[in-house]
Amino acid sequence: MAHPALEPIDLTGPMELTGRLVAASNASFLATVHTDQGDVTVIHKPIRGERELWDFPTHTLGLREVAAHQVSAAGGFDVVPFTCLTEGPYGMGSTQRWVGSTEAHRHVLADDSDLVDVVPVDDVPEGWHVVLHAEDEDGHLLAVAHADDPRLRRLAVFDALVNNADRKVGHLLPDGAQLFGCDHGISFHVEPKLRTVLWGWAGEPLDEAERSMVTAALDGLDDLADLLSEAEIAAIGDRATALLTDGLPEPREDAPAVPWPLW
């Protein structure tokens, strides 16, 4: 049975803002949409509240949020909650079904150490993948590592396909057996921008299920024409070919490979 957050729903009804995610880089609001099927809790990001970036076109981050959901749905990745463009109190923006408790004021993992953690280098859990090494303020050697979890790997494949430049730990949203990702506004750049904490499978070939998802996602590219440029859509095809041929990408040496902050 599909997770409720994946189910499409008409979110064009009246929207009531109930809170703001103050730690977010762009204007992000917790809201309730009043629909014919009942009240739906969402995260709404008005386009007019987007911070300008030097490397992404202005006022396109909300479009990229919607495009990420559409690629996820078309490929059967099912890692992005239902997301669409709607009119809110501050104009048009992306609206995404909320995952998790509304008592928190931002998307956070209740216990992210089950999936990603910072541990002493000698205490990395068996089977986990080390992403990078670091030192604490006292000079102790640490490792940032993540579990060898198929849900994380599915997100890693998805991120490589959409060229996600910001896969932080705090953008992982577990809800029971389902693992979602959020905040895909800086994805789909034509240049390699992948920055992630999920490098554990770098260089590994895709399995048959992953190949099927990547291939299926390509069938939905025409539906992205109103969200992304022609060059950005073509780049998805190029990345898909690279994934099918070469497997998951390796970190780049000419640019940061992880987001900052990691959480």
C-alpha positions in Angstrom: 0.0 0.0 0.0 1.3 3.4 -1.0 2.3 5.8 1.8 -0.3 8.5 2.3 2.3 11.2 1.6 2.7 9.9 -1.9 -0.9 10.1 -2.8 -1.8 13.0 -5.2 -4.4 15.3 -3.8 -6.0 18.6 -4.9 -4.2 21.2 -2.8 -5.7 24.3 -4.4 -8.1 24.9 -1.5 -7.8 27.7 1.1 -4.4 27.6 2.8 -3.8 28.6 6.4 -0.2 29.3 7.5 0.4 27.8 10.9 4.2 28.2 11.4 7.5 29.0 9.9 10.6 27.0 9.5 13.0 29.7 10.8 16.2 27.6 10.1 15.4 27.3 6.4 17.4 29.2 3.9 14.3 30.3 2.0 10.8 31.3 3.2 9.2 28.0 4.3 5.9 27.7 6.1 4.0 24.9 7.8 0.5 25.2 6.6 -2.9 23.5 6.5 -4.8 23.2 3.2 -8.6 22.8 3.5 -9.7 20.3 0.9 -12.9 18.4 0.1 -11.1 15.4 1.5 -10.3 17.1 4.8 -7.4 19.2 6.1 -3.9 18.4 4.8 -0.7 19.5 6.5 1.9 20.7 4.1 5.1 22.6 3.8 4.7 25.6 1.5 7.6 27.6 0.0 6.5 30.8 -1.8 8.6 31.5 -4.9 8.9 35.2 -3.9 10.6 34.1 -0.7 13.5 32.3 -2.5 17.0 33.6 -1.8 18.9 34.4 -5.0 21.8 32.0 -5.8 24.7 32.7 -8.1 24.5 29.4 -9.9 20.8 28.8 -10.3 18.2 30.9 -12.2 16.2 33.2 -10.0 12.7 32.0 -8.9 13.1 28.4 -10.0 13.7 26.5 -6.8 10.0 25.8 -6.3 9.8 24.5 -9.8 12.7 22.2 -9.1 10.9 20.9 -5.9 8.0 19.9 -8.1 10.2 18.4 -10.8 11.9 16.2 -8.1 8.6 14.8 -7.0 7.6 14.1 -10.6 10.9 12.2 -11.4 10.5 10.3 -8.2 7.0 9.3 -9.0 7.7 8.5 -12.7 10.6 6.2 -11.8 8.9 4.5 -8.9 11.5 5.8 -6.5 8.8 7.1 -4.2 11.2 9.1 -2.2 9.7 12.6 -2.5 6.3 13.3 -0.9 3.6 14.6 -3.3 4.5 18.1 -4.3 2.8 20.6 -6.6 2.6 24.3 -7.4 -0.2 26.2 -5.6 -1.2 29.7 -4.8 -0.6 30.6 -1.1 -0.9 33.8 1.0 2.3 35.1 -0.5 1.8 34.0 -4.1 2.7 30.9 -6.1 5.0 28.4 -4.5 5.7 24.7 -4.1 3.5 22.8 -1.7 4.5 19.4 -0.3 2.7 17.0 1.9 4.2 17.0 5.4 5.9 13.9 6.7 6.3 13.4 10.4 5.2 15.3 13.5 4.0 18.9 13.3 5.3 19.5 16.8 8.7 20.1 15.4 9.4 23.4 13.6 11.5 21.9 10.8 12.1 18.5 9.2 14.5 16.6 11.5 15.2 13.0 12.2 14.0 11.8 15.6 17.0 9.6 15.8 19.3 10.0 12.7 22.0 7.9 14.3 20.1 4.9 13.0 21.1 5.9 9.5 23.9 8.5 9.6 26.2 9.3 12.5 29.5 10.9 13.6 31.5 8.4 15.6 35.1 7.8 16.7 37.0 6.2 13.8 37.4 3.0 15.8 33.7 2.8 16.6 32.2 2.8 13.1 29.3 0.2 13.2 30.0 -3.0 11.3 28.9 -2.8 7.7 28.5 1.0 7.7 30.1 3.1 4.9 32.6 5.9 6.0 31.9 9.1 4.0 34.7 11.3 5.4 37.0 11.7 8.4 37.3 14.7 10.7 38.6 15.9 14.0 36.8 17.3 17.0 37.9 20.4 18.9 40.2 18.2 21.1 41.9 16.6 18.1 40.1 13.2 18.3 39.7 11.5 15.0 36.1 11.0 13.9 34.2 9.4 11.0 31.0 10.5 9.3 29.3 7.2 8.3 26.0 5.9 7.1 24.2 2.5 7.3 24.2 0.1 4.4 20.5 0.6 4.1 18.6 -0.1 0.9 16.4 2.9 1.5 19.4 5.2 1.7 20.8 3.6 -1.4 17.6 4.3 -3.3 17.9 7.9 -2.3 21.6 7.9 -3.5 20.5 6.7 -6.9 17.7 9.3 -7.1 20.1 12.1 -6.0 22.6 11.1 -8.7 19.8 11.2 -11.3 18.4 14.6 -10.3 21.9 16.1 -9.5 20.9 17.0 -5.9 23.4 19.6 -4.6 22.1 19.4 -1.0 21.5 16.0 0.5 22.0 16.8 4.2 21.2 14.4 7.0 18.4 16.7 8.1 16.8 16.2 4.6 16.2 12.5 5.4 12.6 11.9 6.6 11.9 8.4 7.9 8.3 7.5 8.6 7.9 3.9 9.6 9.4 1.7 6.9 9.4 4.5 4.4 12.3 6.9 3.9 11.6 10.2 2.2 13.9 13.1 1.1 13.0 16.8 1.2 14.5 20.1 0.0 15.3 19.5 -3.6 15.3 23.1 -4.7 18.9 23.1 -5.9 18.7 20.0 -8.1 18.7 19.5 -11.9 21.7 21.9 -12.7 23.3 21.1 -16.1 26.7 21.0 -14.5 27.7 18.3 -12.0 26.6 19.6 -8.6 26.1 16.4 -6.5 26.7 17.1 -2.9 25.6 14.4 -0.5 26.3 12.5 2.7 25.4 9.2 0.9 28.6 8.4 -0.9 28.9 4.9 0.5 28.1 3.1 -2.8 30.2 5.4 -5.1 31.4 3.5 -8.2 29.1 0.5 -7.7 26.9 -0.7 -10.6 23.1 -0.3 -10.3 21.1 -3.5 -9.6 18.2 -4.5 -11.8 15.6 -2.7 -9.7 17.6 0.5 -9.7 18.1 0.3 -13.5 14.4 -0.1 -14.0 13.6 3.0 -11.9 16.2 5.1 -13.8 14.8 3.9 -17.1 11.2 4.5 -16.1 12.0 8.0 -14.9 13.0 8.8 -18.5 9.5 8.2 -19.7 8.3 11.1 -17.7 10.7 13.8 -19.0 8.2 15.4 -21.3 6.1 16.3 -18.2 9.0 18.5 -17.0 8.8 21.0 -19.8 7.0 23.6 -17.7 9.4 23.2 -14.8 12.9 22.9 -16.2 14.8 24.2 -19.2 15.4 22.1 -22.3 19.1 21.8 -21.4 18.3 20.7 -17.8 15.9 18.0 -19.1 18.5 16.8 -21.6 21.0 16.6 -18.7 18.7 14.2 -16.9 19.0 11.8 -19.9 22.8 12.2 -19.9 23.0 11.4 -16.2 20.7 8.4 -16.6 22.9 7.0 -19.3 26.0 7.4 -17.1 24.2 5.7 -14.2 23.2 2.8 -16.4 26.6 2.5 -17.9 29.0 3.4 -15.1 27.0 3.0 -11.9 26.9 5.5 -9.1 29.2 8.4 -9.5 32.4 9.1 -7.6 32.9 12.3 -5.6 34.4 15.1 -7.7 37.9 16.4 -6.9 37.3 19.9 -8.2 34.5 20.9 -5.9 33.0 20.1 -2.4 31.4 16.6 -2.5 29.3 17.1 0.7 26.9 19.8 1.7 27.7 22.2 4.6 26.5 21.9 7.3 26.2 18.1 7.0 23.1 18.2 9.2 
